[in-house]
Amino acid sequence: MEQFAAIDLGSNSFHLLVAREEENVLTVIDREREMVRLSAGLDKKNLITDKASARALDCLARFGERLRGLNPDNVRVVGTNALRKAKNSKQFIASAEKALGFSIEIISGVEEARLVYLGAAQTLQGDRGRRLVVDIGGGSTEIIVADKSEPVFLESLYVGCVSSSERFFPDGQYDQARMRRAILRAELQLEPYIATLKSLDARDVIGTSGTARAIDNVLRENGWSETGISRDGLDKLVNKIIKAGKFEKLKINGLSEERRPVFAGGVAVMMAIFYSLDLELMRVSDGSLREGVLHDLVGRVLYEDRRAVTVLDVMKRHHIDAEQGERVRQTTLMLFDQAREQGLLKRERRLLGWAAQLHEIGLLIAHSQYHKHGGYVLENMDLPGFSRQEQGAVSIMVRLHRRKYQPELIEGNVYVRSEALSLMTRLLRLAVLLNRGRGPIELPPLRLELNDAQVMTLEIPEPWLENHPLTDAYLDQEAEMIAKAGYELRIIKS
């Protein structure tokens, strides 16, 4: 029985979920949740404050103790809106990974929405037709419409229970005007998507995560709803909050003390969704982002990796030469395997293979500077299954796979292991160069040695080079380009 773990570094709370897999069945064996309020710990410059960072690192140290001994490939940690927004997220992640003992990924809002639905879908009973799933987090709200397991609409809005509470109720004062402004701001975030969402005609409306569960619990405890979150119950709840007037007097049956500081902002966002989409009732699911991360992780390890599916889909949609991509991939991975002694990771091998398959994506725009077009496209398109760091790494490798080598682009990227990314990029450059003939030629035995991070030695049979003078010239040219960036490529002709 293998154990798998997922950690959701939310803007409001951090969640840990541990499960074991046996005969294709996942059984949850441990859950932990801590209210960290990372989003509330961002200052006016969107920097994570020392106080908020300390809270988060203490929590992650505790989570790390629970996960000690687990296979790193069986653990996935994702950061959401607060880390997407924080300007010092790279520095925070470096400290957080040391405290936790595992790597941390930042995911996009759309990827978060995909994983939220994947988690919710695991716990929903029965097929009631097309689903609308709403996840109100601390700093963002994810909206998903799906037919059974396949999403047809994914969007992330820049409004959540923490951000709304901080903006409209910062001093803990509640009144009708403030509540109306909070609802209106959320409605403005929704406005561009209302027509599309209504046209999709989802009949089964589902809420996930802490805000939805907290509202559902309060409505049930006070007898304002018995079957989920109702519009009438929300109206009564808003009136109760306004009547309380201030945070200290907001005493409602079913509302926990840790949820109380951000409750009014979450209710305002929920009201905006009900008003804008003309909803009457929402049922609540136990599954959410962390469950989605866990199931996606198990799929990567035991079944089908969603990222591999995405790469094949991108190749098809952008008419990439699959045969050339496969030739470059095989050569790149052969070189990578010889360089594994430099501490390269298994997950980096997969990223390098996908970059090789996608390296010609820019040709759809123009042949001139196609590596630059490809890097830009991959940096900015939606790639389901990829974290921001992974997507950034792939786009950088494609951007630098030919012509001038610019190490400053790697150093300025959010990918923390910049030394590994530099080495992977140089391996891809070699593989593209060796397959520049675009034909099914048989490469000779190649021997790669890394003297250190700066020096790479490639041993290649001299008779083969004599029969391929153009490749010989390309290798000399590559050595000159790499030297200008402070690296050394030595070609040994055996």
Secondary structure, 3 states (H helix, E strand, C coil): CEEEEEEEECCCEEEEEEEEEECCEEEEEEEEEEECCCHHHECCCCCECHHHHHHHHHHHHHHHHHHCCCCHHHEEEEECHHHHHCCCHHHHHHHHHHHHCCCCEECCHHHHHHHHHHHHHCCCCCCCCCEEEEEECCCCEEEEEEECCEEEEEEEECCCHHHHHHHHCCCCECCHHHHHHHHHHHHHHHHHHHHHHHHHCCCEEEEEHHHHHHHHHHHHHCCCCCCCEEHHHHHHHHHHHHHHCEHHHCCCCCCCCCCHHHHHHHHHHHHHHHHHHCCCEEEECCCCHHHHHHHHHHHHHHCCCHHHHHHHHHHHHCCCCHHHHHHHHHHHHHHHHHCHHHCCCHHHHHHHHHHHHHCCHHHHCCCCCHHHHHHHHHHHCCCCCCCHHHHHHHHHHHHCCCCCCCHHHHHCCCCCCHHHHHHHHHHHHHHHHHCCCCCCCCCCCCEEEECCCCEEEEEECHHHHHHCHHHHHHHHHHHHHHHHCCCEEEEEEC
